[in-house]
Amino acid sequence: MCSLPQLWGDTVNSVKQAVNFGLKKVSKLCIAWSGGQTEFIAMGTKILEDVWVGIQYHHAIDTPMNKRVVGDYYKKYGVMMPYVAASGYQQMMVMLNAIKRAGSTDVKKVIAAWEDYEYEALTVRRYIGSATISVSSLITPVEARPKLKRRHLTILLES
């Protein structure tokens, strides 16, 4: 297995070069963490096929919130929601919820509202710990099975 740990543009270039040098013929390619749909489209179906990918987000993850938000996004923009839009949405949602919980925009009060805060994210329930005020995220390994569908690339996820 050949693991490619980069993210975004470096990942696209690294995977394309690995395929050009024949690594895909002799080894299974693995992208440790991918930005998802945006990178998948940039790589294309032939390059991406049978590559293992670590994803944090994908528009097809089956949760009620993700279905609703992805549907709204698709109605407005005509494309499936990529990781960058999902990430921005979740960050803003968490920030607005913390301000609402704090009843203020005062920084110290908002930070206190984040401590030991559990919330429903797009794909899973998440928790912000009080010790670090950080969120742990799951990276799900999947094998990409590309398929062109309408105007966008759909990746069938098989974990």
MDAnalysis code that builds the backbone (N, CA, C; Angstrom):
import MDAnalysis as mda
import numpy as np

u = mda.Universe.empty(477, n_residues=159, atom_resindex=np.repeat(np.arange(159), 3), trajectory=True)
u.add_TopologyAttr("name", ["N", "CA", "C"] * 159)
u.add_TopologyAttr("resid", np.arange(1, 160))
u.add_TopologyAttr("resname", ["MET", "CYS", "SER", "LEU", "PRO", "GLN", "LEU", "TRP", "GLY", "ASP", "THR", "VAL", "ASN", "SER", "VAL", "LYS", "GLN", "ALA", "VAL", "ASN", "PHE", "GLY", "LEU", "LYS", "LYS", "VAL", "SER", "LYS", "LEU", "CYS", "ILE", "ALA", "TRP", "SER", "GLY", "GLY", "GLN", "THR", "GLU", "PHE", "ILE", "ALA", "MET", "GLY", "THR", "LYS", "ILE", "LEU", "GLU", "ASP", "VAL", "TRP", "VAL", "GLY", "ILE", "GLN", "TYR", "HIS", "HIS", "ALA", "ILE", "ASP", "THR", "PRO", "MET", "ASN", "LYS", "ARG", "VAL", "VAL", "GLY", "ASP", "TYR", "TYR", "LYS", "LYS", "TYR", "GLY", "VAL", "MET", "MET", "PRO", "TYR", "VAL", "ALA", "ALA", "SER", "GLY", "TYR", "GLN", "GLN", "MET", "MET", "VAL", "MET", "LEU", "ASN", "ALA", "ILE", "LYS", "ARG", "ALA", "GLY", "SER", "THR", "ASP", "VAL", "LYS", "LYS", "VAL", "ILE", "ALA", "ALA", "TRP", "GLU", "ASP", "TYR", "GLU", "TYR", "GLU", "ALA", "LEU", "THR", "VAL", "ARG", "ARG", "TYR", "ILE", "GLY", "SER", "ALA", "THR", "ILE", "SER", "VAL", "SER", "SER", "LEU", "ILE", "THR", "PRO", "VAL", "GLU", "ALA", "ARG", "PRO", "LYS", "LEU", "LYS", "ARG", "ARG", "HIS", "LEU", "THR", "ILE", "LEU", "LEU", "GLU", "SER"])
u.atoms.positions = np.array([
    [0.840, -1.159, 0.000],
    [0.000, 0.000, 0.000],
    [0.893, 1.232, 0.000],
    [0.511, 2.200, -0.804],
    [1.214, 3.471, -0.877],
    [0.299, 4.537, -0.309],
    [0.656, 5.101, 0.850],
    [-0.178, 6.098, 1.511],
    [0.250, 7.499, 1.114],
    [-0.743, 8.313, 0.736],
    [-0.493, 9.690, 0.317],
    [-1.176, 10.623, 1.311],
    [-0.409, 11.239, 2.225],
    [-1.012, 11.962, 3.343],
    [-1.429, 13.405, 3.083],
    [-1.185, 13.946, 1.915],
    [-1.477, 15.359, 1.690],
    [-2.969, 15.646, 1.635],
    [-3.299, 16.934, 1.567],
    [-4.686, 17.359, 1.463],
    [-4.780, 18.430, 0.384],
    [-5.863, 18.430, -0.350],
    [-6.210, 19.383, -1.406],
    [-5.298, 19.260, -2.619],
    [-4.741, 20.364, -3.121],
    [-3.995, 20.360, -4.380],
    [-2.843, 19.383, -4.396],
    [-2.135, 19.269, -3.283],
    [-1.019, 18.328, -3.213],
    [-1.502, 16.893, -3.375],
    [-2.653, 16.587, -2.836],
    [-3.199, 15.234, -2.965],
    [-3.499, 14.925, -4.419],
    [-4.174, 15.824, -5.087],
    [-4.528, 15.624, -6.495],
    [-3.267, 15.391, -7.315],
    [-2.269, 16.248, -7.143],
    [-1.014, 16.101, -7.895],
    [-0.277, 14.820, -7.525],
    [-0.245, 14.492, -6.237],
    [0.455, 13.276, -5.798],
    [-0.181, 12.022, -6.367],
    [-1.511, 11.951, -6.322],
    [-2.196, 10.763, -6.841],
    [-2.005, 10.656, -8.350],
    [-2.136, 11.763, -9.061],
    [-1.928, 11.738, -10.520],
    [-0.514, 11.278, -10.852],
    [0.471, 11.768, -10.116],
    [1.864, 11.362, -10.368],
    [2.077, 9.887, -10.021],
    [1.497, 9.434, -8.915],
    [1.622, 8.024, -8.531],
    [1.061, 7.122, -9.631],
    [-0.074, 7.504, -10.193],
    [-0.678, 6.724, -11.279],
    [0.207, 6.792, -12.517],
    [0.710, 7.980, -12.856],
    [1.598, 8.134, -14.024],
    [2.855, 7.282, -13.903],
    [3.372, 7.132, -12.692],
    [4.582, 6.330, -12.486],
    [4.279, 4.842, -12.315],
    [3.013, 4.458, -12.417],
    [2.646, 3.052, -12.388],
    [2.436, 2.454, -11.012],
    [2.418, 3.264, -9.959],
    [2.263, 2.727, -8.609],
    [0.915, 2.035, -8.402],
    [-0.106, 2.494, -9.094],
    [-1.431, 1.900, -8.931],
    [-1.465, 0.459, -9.458],
    [-0.568, 0.132, -10.389],
    [-0.511, -1.228, -10.945],
    [0.143, -2.218, -9.981],
    [1.003, -1.716, -9.095],
    [1.747, -2.614, -8.211],
    [1.403, -2.440, -6.727],
    [0.572, -1.445, -6.426],
    [0.263, -1.168, -5.033],
    [-1.140, -0.562, -4.925],
    [-1.742, -0.708, -3.781],
    [-3.024, -0.058, -3.509],
    [-2.717, 1.351, -3.045],
    [-3.319, 2.355, -3.677],
    [-3.106, 3.735, -3.266],
    [-4.096, 4.102, -2.166],
    [-3.617, 4.849, -1.192],
    [-4.440, 5.257, -0.064],
    [-4.196, 6.733, 0.232],
    [-5.261, 7.519, 0.235],
    [-5.180, 8.928, 0.613],
    [-5.633, 8.989, 2.075],
    [-4.728, 9.364, 2.958],
    [-5.019, 9.318, 4.393],
    [-6.187, 10.215, 4.789],
    [-6.259, 11.422, 4.228],
    [-7.358, 12.332, 4.539],
    [-7.659, 13.145, 3.304],
    [-8.877, 13.067, 2.848],
    [-9.260, 13.739, 1.616],
    [-10.286, 14.822, 1.871],
    [-10.243, 15.839, 1.027],
    [-11.258, 16.885, 1.051],
    [-12.537, 16.436, 0.380],
    [-12.557, 15.223, -0.147],
    [-13.782, 14.648, -0.699],
    [-14.088, 15.052, -2.117],
    [-15.344, 15.403, -2.353],
    [-15.887, 15.590, -3.687],
    [-15.056, 16.529, -4.562],
    [-14.563, 17.632, -4.007],
    [-13.778, 18.587, -4.769],
    [-12.518, 17.918, -5.320],
    [-11.838, 17.141, -4.493],
    [-10.646, 16.416, -4.948],
    [-11.030, 15.301, -5.914],
    [-12.134, 14.615, -5.628],
    [-12.548, 13.511, -6.491],
    [-12.762, 13.999, -7.916],
    [-13.422, 15.127, -8.074],
    [-13.685, 15.684, -9.395],
    [-12.375, 16.080, -10.067],
    [-11.458, 16.679, -9.310],
    [-10.171, 17.101, -9.874],
    [-9.326, 15.910, -10.330],
    [-9.449, 14.769, -9.654],
    [-8.680, 13.579, -10.034],
    [-9.304, 12.854, -11.215],
    [-10.615, 12.823, -11.265],
    [-11.296, 12.110, -12.346],
    [-11.505, 10.640, -12.022],
    [-12.423, 10.034, -12.750],
    [-12.848, 8.670, -12.433],
    [-11.782, 7.609, -12.669],
    [-11.025, 7.697, -13.735],
    [-10.023, 6.654, -14.016],
    [-8.930, 6.626, -12.958],
    [-8.477, 7.784, -12.553],
    [-7.411, 7.857, -11.551],
    [-7.918, 7.409, -10.185],
    [-9.114, 7.800, -9.837],
    [-9.636, 7.553, -8.494],
    [-10.126, 6.127, -8.273],
    [-10.470, 5.433, -9.325],
    [-11.051, 4.100, -9.161],
    [-10.150, 3.170, -8.356],
    [-10.748, 2.507, -7.358],
    [-10.087, 1.540, -6.476],
    [-9.043, 2.140, -5.538],
    [-9.044, 3.461, -5.405],
    [-8.144, 4.119, -4.459],
    [-8.871, 4.176, -3.114],
    [-8.166, 3.850, -2.032],
    [-8.744, 3.973, -0.692],
    [-8.576, 5.412, -0.230],
    [-9.631, 5.954, 0.365],
    [-9.644, 7.360, 0.739],
    [-10.154, 7.506, 2.169],
    [-9.485, 8.318, 2.955],
    [-9.975, 8.671, 4.283],
    [-10.792, 9.943, 4.150],
    [-12.080, 9.865, 4.459],
    [-12.929, 11.049, 4.326],
    [-13.506, 11.449, 5.672],
    [-13.647, 12.724, 5.859],
    [-14.294, 13.251, 7.055],
    [-15.743, 13.592, 6.736],
    [-16.014, 13.902, 5.460],
    [-17.364, 14.282, 5.071],
    [-17.633, 13.827, 3.636],
    [-18.884, 13.440, 3.394],
    [-19.352, 13.171, 2.035],
    [-20.841, 13.470, 2.005],
    [-21.290, 14.036, 0.905],
    [-22.693, 14.453, 0.816],
    [-23.685, 13.287, 0.909],
    [-23.225, 12.059, 0.683],
    [-24.130, 10.905, 0.700],
    [-24.265, 10.254, 2.079],
    [-23.566, 10.762, 3.093],
    [-23.683, 10.183, 4.429],
    [-25.122, 10.364, 4.897],
    [-25.708, 9.261, 5.345],
    [-27.150, 9.194, 5.589],
    [-27.540, 9.583, 7.017],
    [-27.690, 10.890, 7.238],
    [-28.247, 11.385, 8.499],
    [-29.328, 12.407, 8.148],
    [-30.311, 12.593, 9.016],
    [-31.379, 13.554, 8.701],
    [-30.855, 14.970, 8.423],
    [-29.924, 15.456, 9.266],
    [-29.421, 16.806, 9.069],
    [-28.647, 16.923, 7.762],
    [-27.801, 15.944, 7.469],
    [-27.018, 15.996, 6.238],
    [-27.938, 15.982, 5.016],
    [-28.960, 15.132, 5.026],
    [-29.895, 15.081, 3.903],
    [-30.568, 16.436, 3.680],
    [-31.001, 17.066, 4.775],
    [-31.682, 18.359, 4.662],
    [-30.753, 19.439, 4.125],
    [-29.565, 19.545, 4.710],
    [-28.626, 20.593, 4.319],
    [-28.125, 20.365, 2.889],
    [-27.806, 19.125, 2.541],
    [-27.353, 18.813, 1.181],
    [-28.461, 19.127, 0.177],
    [-29.703, 18.768, 0.518],
    [-30.826, 19.075, -0.369],
    [-30.982, 20.573, -0.601],
    [-30.893, 21.360, 0.483],
    [-30.982, 22.818, 0.367],
    [-29.834, 23.365, -0.482],
    [-28.631, 22.847, -0.250],
    [-27.454, 23.296, -0.987],
    [-27.615, 22.993, -2.482],
    [-28.098, 21.788, -2.782],
    [-28.271, 21.385, -4.180],
    [-29.324, 22.256, -4.875],
    [-30.410, 22.556, -4.181],
    [-31.454, 23.420, -4.763],
    [-30.899, 24.800, -5.108],
    [-30.037, 25.314, -4.239],
    [-29.498, 26.661, -4.444],
    [-28.368, 26.704, -5.482],
    [-27.453, 25.717, -5.456],
    [-26.261, 25.786, -6.287],
    [-26.222, 24.781, -7.442],
    [-27.089, 23.779, -7.429],
    [-27.135, 22.806, -8.514],
    [-26.013, 21.787, -8.508],
    [-25.267, 21.708, -7.412],
    [-24.201, 20.713, -7.255],
    [-24.283, 20.138, -5.840],
    [-23.678, 18.985, -5.646],
    [-23.649, 18.385, -4.313],
    [-22.699, 19.184, -3.415],
    [-23.009, 19.223, -2.147],
    [-22.222, 20.005, -1.205],
    [-20.856, 19.363, -0.972],
    [-19.769, 20.107, -1.223],
    [-18.431, 19.574, -0.965],
    [-18.029, 19.760, 0.500],
    [-16.910, 19.165, 0.868],
    [-16.400, 19.240, 2.233],
    [-16.228, 20.686, 2.699],
    [-15.678, 21.563, 1.845],
    [-15.413, 22.939, 2.280],
    [-16.704, 23.662, 2.662],
    [-17.794, 23.425, 1.923],
    [-19.071, 24.051, 2.264],
    [-19.639, 23.431, 3.538],
    [-19.534, 22.115, 3.677],
    [-20.031, 21.435, 4.879],
    [-19.260, 21.895, 6.109],
    [-17.956, 22.026, 5.969],
    [-17.116, 22.470, 7.076],
    [-17.493, 23.888, 7.498],
    [-17.643, 24.775, 6.532],
    [-18.034, 26.152, 6.823],
    [-19.400, 26.223, 7.490],
    [-20.334, 25.408, 6.993],
    [-21.678, 25.365, 7.578],
    [-21.608, 24.924, 9.043],
    [-20.871, 23.841, 9.295],
    [-20.777, 23.321, 10.665],
    [-20.090, 24.312, 11.597],
    [-19.032, 24.965, 11.115],
    [-18.323, 25.931, 11.956],
    [-19.234, 27.097, 12.329],
    [-19.990, 27.586, 11.349],
    [-20.898, 28.705, 11.627],
    [-22.029, 28.267, 12.558],
    [-22.545, 27.046, 12.339],
    [-23.613, 26.520, 13.182],
    [-23.146, 26.425, 14.639],
    [-21.957, 25.908, 14.865],
    [-21.419, 25.767, 16.220],
    [-21.199, 27.142, 16.852],
    [-20.677, 28.075, 16.068],
    [-20.442, 29.427, 16.584],
    [-21.762, 30.110, 16.971],
    [-22.754, 30.042, 16.082],
    [-24.043, 30.680, 16.382],
    [-24.738, 30.023, 17.569],
    [-24.642, 28.701, 17.674],
    [-25.230, 28.007, 18.823],
    [-24.534, 28.390, 20.125],
    [-23.219, 28.571, 20.087],
    [-22.482, 28.972, 21.296],
    [-22.871, 30.387, 21.716],
    [-23.030, 31.270, 20.735],
    [-23.457, 32.645, 21.051],
    [-24.854, 32.618, 21.662],
    [-25.728, 31.801, 21.091],
    [-27.091, 31.676, 21.622],
    [-27.066, 31.115, 23.043],
    [-26.265, 30.075, 23.277],
    [-26.155, 29.480, 24.620],
    [-25.585, 30.475, 25.626],
    [-24.601, 31.271, 25.145],
    [-23.957, 32.251, 26.032],
    [-24.861, 33.458, 26.285],
    [-25.785, 33.699, 25.361],
    [-26.629, 34.891, 25.486],
    [-25.844, 36.166, 25.260],
    [-24.703, 36.025, 24.561],
    [-23.801, 37.160, 24.392],
    [-22.788, 36.850, 23.286],
    [-22.157, 37.907, 22.784],
    [-21.034, 37.714, 21.852],
    [-19.698, 37.943, 22.567],
    [-19.737, 38.141, 23.860],
    [-18.521, 38.299, 24.646],
    [-17.673, 37.027, 24.516],
    [-16.420, 37.179, 24.156],
    [-15.538, 36.050, 23.867],
    [-15.461, 35.060, 25.024],
    [-15.273, 35.543, 26.236],
    [-15.151, 34.643, 27.390],
    [-16.436, 33.854, 27.619],
    [-17.580, 34.497, 27.418],
    [-18.860, 33.808, 27.602],
    [-19.091, 32.765, 26.495],
    [-18.689, 33.087, 25.277],
    [-18.848, 32.144, 24.166],
    [-17.933, 30.932, 24.383],
    [-16.705, 31.164, 24.805],
    [-15.794, 30.051, 25.099],
    [-16.382, 29.172, 26.194],
    [-16.915, 29.769, 27.225],
    [-17.534, 28.993, 28.309],
    [-18.721, 28.178, 27.785],
    [-19.459, 28.726, 26.826],
    [-20.601, 28.004, 26.242],
    [-20.141, 26.807, 25.409],
    [-18.928, 26.857, 24.892],
    [-18.381, 25.737, 24.115],
    [-17.926, 24.583, 25.008],
    [-17.562, 24.888, 26.236],
    [-16.998, 23.860, 27.111],
    [-18.002, 22.745, 27.388],
    [-17.549, 21.524, 27.176],
    [-18.382, 20.333, 27.386],
    [-19.712, 20.429, 26.629],
    [-19.618, 20.858, 25.395],
    [-20.799, 21.065, 24.547],
    [-20.943, 19.899, 23.569],
    [-22.090, 19.272, 23.577],
    [-22.379, 18.178, 22.650],
    [-23.431, 18.665, 21.662],
    [-23.231, 18.357, 20.379],
    [-24.169, 18.840, 19.371],
    [-24.283, 17.848, 18.210],
    [-25.350, 17.993, 17.481],
    [-25.600, 17.158, 16.307],
    [-24.952, 17.841, 15.103],
    [-23.916, 17.224, 14.555],
    [-23.260, 17.758, 13.366],
    [-23.923, 17.143, 12.123],
    [-23.406, 17.451, 10.962],
    [-24.003, 16.926, 9.736],
    [-23.980, 15.401, 9.676],
    [-22.923, 14.806, 10.190],
    [-22.755, 13.362, 10.008],
    [-22.783, 12.547, 11.295],
    [-22.414, 13.129, 12.405],
    [-22.370, 12.414, 13.683],
    [-22.631, 13.397, 14.822],
    [-22.863, 12.860, 15.993],
    [-22.947, 13.684, 17.196],
    [-21.508, 14.009, 17.602],
    [-21.248, 15.264, 17.930],
    [-19.890, 15.675, 18.295],
    [-19.867, 16.318, 19.670],
    [-18.671, 16.331, 20.242],
    [-18.483, 16.844, 21.589],
    [-17.266, 17.762, 21.591],
    [-17.416, 18.936, 22.212],
    [-16.290, 19.859, 22.390],
    [-15.886, 19.765, 23.855],
    [-14.689, 19.249, 24.093],
    [-14.207, 19.073, 25.462],
    [-13.767, 20.380, 26.094],
    [-13.881, 20.463, 27.404],
    [-13.514, 21.696, 28.112],
    [-12.001, 21.874, 28.242],
    [-11.250, 20.789, 28.221],
    [-9.797, 20.892, 28.413],
    [-9.098, 21.576, 27.241],
    [-9.553, 21.293, 26.023],
    [-8.856, 21.830, 24.845],
    [-9.753, 22.675, 23.954],
    [-11.037, 22.689, 24.208],
    [-12.021, 23.362, 23.350],
    [-11.781, 22.929, 21.894],
    [-11.673, 21.637, 21.695],
    [-11.478, 21.105, 20.346],
    [-12.457, 19.966, 20.100],
    [-12.661, 19.666, 18.830],
    [-13.602, 18.620, 18.425],
    [-12.821, 17.482, 17.797],
    [-13.115, 16.278, 18.202],
    [-12.532, 15.110, 17.549],
    [-13.439, 14.728, 16.384],
    [-12.838, 14.422, 15.249],
    [-13.619, 14.060, 14.072],
    [-13.224, 12.682, 13.585],
    [-14.190, 11.970, 13.075],
    [-13.927, 10.654, 12.508],
    [-13.420, 10.785, 11.075],
    [-12.437, 9.989, 10.736],
    [-11.984, 9.863, 9.355],
    [-12.362, 8.446, 8.949],
    [-13.245, 8.309, 7.981],
    [-13.765, 7.015, 7.574],
    [-13.029, 6.511, 6.342],
    [-12.412, 5.324, 6.407],
    [-11.758, 4.787, 5.210],
    [-12.794, 4.181, 4.269],
    [-12.740, 4.568, 2.994],
    [-13.657, 4.038, 1.989],
    [-12.893, 3.740, 0.701],
    [-13.396, 2.797, -0.059],
    [-12.824, 2.525, -1.374],
    [-13.688, 3.230, -2.402],
    [-13.058, 4.037, -3.227],
    [-13.794, 4.831, -4.208],
    [-14.204, 3.973, -5.397],
    [-15.463, 4.064, -5.750],
    [-16.028, 3.398, -6.925],
    [-16.720, 4.486, -7.743],
    [-15.959, 5.225, -8.559],
    [-16.524, 6.368, -9.269],
    [-17.598, 5.976, -10.282],
    [-18.546, 6.883, -10.450],
    [-19.614, 6.686, -11.413],
    [-20.120, 8.070, -11.810],
    [-20.157, 8.351, -13.090],
    [-20.680, 9.641, -13.531],
    [-22.198, 9.618, -13.463],
    [-22.753, 10.664, -12.904],
    [-24.194, 10.754, -12.761],
    [-24.593, 12.216, -12.982],
    [-25.388, 12.445, -13.981],
    [-25.813, 13.796, -14.336],
    [-24.612, 14.713, -14.485],
    [-24.660, 15.885, -13.832],
    [-23.586, 16.862, -13.990],
    [-22.481, 16.728, -12.956],
    [-22.593, 15.806, -12.044],
    [-21.577, 15.702, -10.997],
    [-21.114, 14.266, -10.837],
    [-19.951, 14.120, -10.294],
    [-19.377, 12.813, -10.049],
    [-19.912, 12.279, -8.734],
    [-20.413, 11.084, -8.765],
    [-20.876, 10.443, -7.547],
    [-19.865, 9.372, -7.168],
    [-19.461, 9.354, -5.933],
    [-18.533, 8.358, -5.452],
    [-19.328, 7.369, -4.596],
    [-19.331, 6.129, -4.994],
    [-19.987, 5.100, -4.209],
    [-19.020, 4.689, -3.115],
    [-19.423, 4.829, -1.899],
    [-18.531, 4.575, -0.775],
    [-18.704, 3.161, -0.265],
    [-17.620, 2.428, -0.213],
    [-17.654, 1.080, 0.307],
    [-16.601, 0.958, 1.399],
    [-17.053, 0.879, 2.646],
    [-16.077, 0.798, 3.743],
    [-15.903, -0.625, 4.185],
])
